[in-house]
Amino acid sequence: MKIRVIKTSDPAFKPTLRRIIGRRGEKEAKVEKRVAEIIQAVKKGGDRALIRFTRRFDGIRLSESTLEVPQKEIDRAVNRISREDLRVLRLAARRIAAFHRRQLEKSWGYRDALGLFLGQKITPLARVGVYVPGGKASYPSTVLMNAIPAKVAGVKEIIMASPLGLRNDGAAILAAARIAGVDRIFRVGGAQAISALAFGTESVPKVDKIVGPGNIYVAAAKRMVFGEVDIDSIAGPSEILLLADAHADPSHVAADMLSQAEHDELAAALCVTPSPLLARRVEAALAGQLQKTRRRAITVKALRRYGAIIICRGL
């Protein structure tokens, strides 16, 4: 695969950049109508609609009894992953918790000269929903980085949703959930999972806030339920812009570009450099590393559509 290499002086540079920046709008209008329908269907149909959409979109055949991951399955997942992976997850969890403990706000108050008591009371949310994308590109780091801040803040119950299968799928994700202190896990994903968390179903409890990344359908669903529940952010597709001088390591630049391009067909990965030589070396490194990428089809589509190595006059 050849990635686009373009100079800032080329006539096609500005139109190309505008198309990459505006890529979100190309598909968003088509997605929103469908997402709205899914949200309403789950809101009205509860578990039955959730099970139907999970079978249609994720190919997972669930029933009311298999929607939730039992604790025994989580135990098996913890025992199934390697000791080294478990050690790394626990180390990451400790480091994430240490960082977020320093962010904690405290309640405070004082009585002013008029005798009025003024202040601020910090109250943890009762229940938070953590969305974790599934499939081959599963990231236990997503579990840790979204569930641990909630735990540190004192959230009473953490509910996780992820399109996990029924055949021992997602061992690392389940192990990360146990380490992070997730209370309940449901095998659902996509817009249907966001609707279930926002409005509740017979099995999935309604939450106060939804956090975690997802594809364009998940992002649209989070945007639509905002107000019914709080959300962390209205995020667009993944993107990365690397500024690289002539001394940059081309293999590192390529790896950083691929780390985002593999997330989504709408992901954008750009490298800006004043060095034509580095541009060629990054292009070669991308071609080599692509051969080892597990999500090669998605990564190639993203790079072809929204990837570029831009040669500029200077940094």
N, C-alpha and C positions, 0 to 999 in steps of 0.2 A: 504494500500500500504506500502511495506517495502522499504526504501531507502537503498542503498548500504553503508555498514559500513566496512571500510577497514583500516588495519594498514600499516604504511609506511614500516614495516619489511616484509609484505606479498609479495610473489613472483609476485602476480598479480597487485601490486600497480603501478609500472612504466608503464606496458602496458595499464592499465586502465586510468592513467593520460594522456598518449600520445593520447589515443582515444578521450578523452574529449577535449583536447587542439586542436586536429586536426579535430574536428567535422564539422567545416565550409566547409572543402574541400570535405566531403562526398557527399554533395548535390549540391555544387556550380557549378560543371561542367555541371550538368544536367539543372540547372536553366539558365545559361548564354545564351545558344542558344535560348531558348524560350523568354527570356527578349529582346534579340537583335531583334527578329522578331516582338515583340510587339512595341518596340520603332520605328522601321521603318514603321510599319503599321500606327501608329498614326501620324508620321511625314508626311506620304503621304496622309493618309485618313482623317486627321483632326477630326472634331466633330463626323462624322459618325463612324469612327473606335473607338473613345473614348466611344461613346454610346454602341457600340457592345461589347467591352471588359467589360464595367461596368455591362452590363446585364449578360454576361457569367461568370465572376469571382465573382461579388458581389451580383448578383441576383436583381439588381436595374434597373428598366425599365425607362430610361430617354429619353427625346427628346431635341432638340436644345433649346426649351423654358424652360426646367426644369433643365438644366445643372447647372445653377447658382442659388444660394440661394437668394431669394429676401429679401430686407431689412425688409419687413413686417413680414416675417417668423423669422428673427432674433429678431425683437421686441417681437414677441410672446414667443420666447424661453426665453428671459430675464424675461418676466412676469411669465413664467411657473415654473421656479426653485424657491426654497424656499428663503426667505429673508436671512436665515443663510448661505446658500450656496453662495448667491450673496455677502454677507459680506466677507466671506472667500476668494472668488475669488478676490475681490477688494483689500483686505489686502495683499494677495500674490502678486498682480500686483504692488502695491506700493513698496513692499520690493524688488521685482525683478528689478524694474526701479531704485530704489535707489542704488542698487549694480552696475548696468551697467553704470549709469551716472559717476561713479568713474573710469570706464575704458576708457572713451572717450579720444581719442587723439586729439590734436589741431595742426592746421597748424602753421608752424614757418619758419622764414627765417632771413638771415643776409647778410650783404655785407662784404666780406673779404678784406684783405690788398691789393689785386690786383684789387679791384673794382668789383669783380664778386658777383652776388647775388645768394646765395645758400639756400636751405631749403627743406621743405617737405609740400606738400599740401594735406590735408585730405578732400576727397570728398565722401559724402554718395552715395551709389548705388541708381539708379532710381527706380528699382523694384525688390522685393525679393519674392520668392515663399516659403511658409511654408507648409510642408507636415505633416498631422496629421493622424495617423492610426485611423481606425473606428472600428465598431463592438462593442461587449459587453465590451471589455477592452478599453474603450475610456478614454483618460486622458486630461481633460481641462488644466492640468499643462503643457502639451506639447505645447499647444497654447501659454500660457503665456510666457514660457521660451524661445520660439523661435521668437515670434512676437514682444515682448517688446524690446529686444535688438536692433532689426531693427528700431523700432520706436524711441528709444532713440538716435540711430546713425543718424537719420534724413532721413531715406529711404522714398522716396516720396509716393510709393505705395506698399502695402503688399497684396499679393494674396495667399489665402489658398486653399488647396485641401485636401478633406477628403471624404471617401466613405459613406456619410450620406444618409439615405433613404429619402423617400417622405412622411413618416407618423410620423412627429414630432420627428424624431430621433435626438439624440445628442444635447439636449437642453443645457446641461452644456458646451459643446464644442462651440456652437454658442454664448452663453452668454460670455464665455471667449474671444472669438474672438472680440466681441463688446467692451469689457473692454480693450483689448490689442490694439485696433485701427486697426484691419484688415479691409482692404478696400473692398475686394471682396472674395466670397467663392464659390467654385465649388464642386459638389457632386461626385467627382471621386477619386479613390485610385489606389494603386498598381503601377506597372511599366508604365501603360498607363498614369497615372497622371503625373509621372516624365517626360515622353516624351512630354506631352502637355505643361508643364511648361517650358521645355528646348527649344522647337522649336515653340511653339505657335500653336493655331488652330483658326478656325473662331471665337470661343467664348473665349477661354483661352488665355490671353496675354503672350507673351514670357517674361521670367524674366532674371535677371542678375545673380542671385544666388538662389540655392535651399537648404533649411535647414530643419531639422526634421528627426526623426527616422522612421524606418519601418522594415518590415520583410526582408527575404533574397532576394525577388524579387525587393523590393524597393532599397535595398542596392546595388544590382547588377546594377539596372537601373541608380542610381546616379553615380556609378563608370563609366558607359559607356558614360554618357552625360557630364562628367567632361571635360572641355576644350571648349565645346560649351557654357557652363555656369560654374560658380564657384559652389562649394558645401562646406558644413561645414566640413564633414569628411567622410572617407570611413569606415563605422562602420560594425562590425560583429554582430553576435547574442548577446543578453544580457548575462551577466555573473556576478557572484559575488563570492568572496572568503572571508570568515569570519575567522578571527583568534580569537579563544575563549579559555580563560583559565578556570579553574575549577569554578571560581566565576561568570561566565557569566550567564545571565538569559536565560534559554533554550527557553522560549516562544518568546523572542525578536530575538534570533538567527533564530528560525524557521520562524518567520514573515519576516525577512530580506531575507531568502532563497526563500520563496514563492513570495516575491515582484518581483523577477527577473524571476523565473521559470514560472510564469503565462504569460509572454510576448510572448513566442514562444516555439515551440516544440524543437528548437535547443538551447534554453537557458541552461546555465550551472549554477548550484548552489552548492558550496562546503563549507564545514565547516571543519576547521583544529583545533584540540584540543588535548592536552596531557591527557585529562581526559576521561577514558572509561565511567565513571558515567555520565558525561555531554553528551557524545555521545548518550547514551541510552535515556536520558531525551529529547534531541533535536529530536531524532527519534520519541518519543512518542508525542511531541508537534507538529511535522509535521503532523502526522497521525490525530491528533485532529483538527488542523486548516484547513487541506485539506477538511474536511467535510463542511466547511463554504465558501470555495473558489468558486466564480462564474465560473471561467474558469477551473474547476476541470480536465476535460479530457486532456486539453493541459498541465496543470501543472503536472499531473501524468506522462504523456509521457516524459516531460523534465526531471523530477526527476529520472525516471527509467533509462533513457538513459545516462543522463549527470549530475546527482546529486550524491553526495557522502558525507559521514561524515568520515573524515580521522583522525585516531588516530595516533599522532606522539609521539616521545620520549620527546620532550620539545619544548617550544617556545623561 
